[in-house]
Amino acid sequence: MVEIITKSQSSLEKAIALIKNGGVIVFPTDTVYGLICDATNKEAVQKLFQIKKRDLEKPIPVFVKENIEDNTIFYTKFKGIKKQI
């Protein structure tokens, strides 16, 4: 399902909830639209790969905040491979 939401505090909260629940959102940047999901949620990343029709062996970029836990696993590509930071 696709839902377009306007820029507001409630829409930000809704986007955060969607990401936390395994959803994928589209977010405009200064030059392109980006697809955003929780990189620690394997099912969400699989959805992202399906949406993009991306080869499972081709890694995706992951952006993280400064203070992440040392044991956090980010799913950047599949076929049984996990990239751990």
C-alpha positions in Angstrom: 0.0 0.0 0.0 1.3 3.5 -0.8 0.3 6.5 1.3 1.5 10.0 0.8 1.8 12.0 3.9 2.6 15.7 4.3 5.4 17.3 6.3 4.3 17.7 9.9 5.2 16.4 13.4 2.5 13.7 13.1 3.8 12.5 9.7 7.3 12.3 11.1 6.0 10.2 14.0 4.1 8.0 11.5 7.2 7.5 9.3 9.2 6.5 12.4 6.6 4.0 13.4 6.5 2.6 9.8 10.3 2.1 9.9 10.3 0.6 13.3 7.6 -1.9 12.2 9.5 -3.1 9.2 8.2 -0.7 6.6 10.0 1.1 3.8 9.5 4.8 3.2 10.4 7.1 0.4 12.1 10.3 1.5 13.2 13.3 -0.7 16.7 14.6 -0.4 18.2 17.6 -2.0 18.8 15.8 -5.3 17.0 12.4 -5.3 14.4 10.4 -3.5 15.8 7.8 -1.1 14.3 4.5 0.2 14.6 4.2 3.9 14.2 1.2 6.2 15.7 -0.2 9.4 19.0 -1.8 8.3 18.9 -4.1 11.4 15.6 -5.6 10.3 16.2 -8.4 7.8 12.6 -8.5 6.5 12.6 -4.7 6.0 15.9 -4.9 4.0 14.4 -7.8 1.9 11.4 -5.6 1.1 13.8 -2.8 0.0 15.7 -5.2 -2.3 12.3 -6.4 -3.8 11.1 -2.8 -4.3 14.4 -1.9 -6.1 14.5 -5.2 -7.9 18.1 -5.2 -6.7 20.5 -8.2 -7.1 20.8 -9.8 -3.6 24.6 -9.9 -4.0 24.8 -6.2 -4.6 25.2 -4.4 -1.3 23.2 -1.3 -0.3 24.5 1.8 1.5 23.7 2.0 5.2 23.8 5.3 7.0 24.1 5.2 10.8 24.1 7.7 13.7 27.3 8.2 15.7 26.6 6.1 18.8 25.7 2.6 17.7 26.2 -0.6 19.7 29.2 -2.6 18.9 27.2 -5.8 18.2 24.7 -4.3 15.8 24.2 -6.3 12.6 23.4 -4.4 9.4 22.0 -6.3 6.5 23.7 -4.9 3.4 23.3 -7.9 1.1 22.0 -11.4 1.2 22.8 -15.0 0.1 23.8 -15.8 3.7 26.2 -12.9 4.1 25.9 -10.4 7.0 28.1 -7.4 7.3 28.7 -6.6 11.0 30.0 -3.3 12.2 
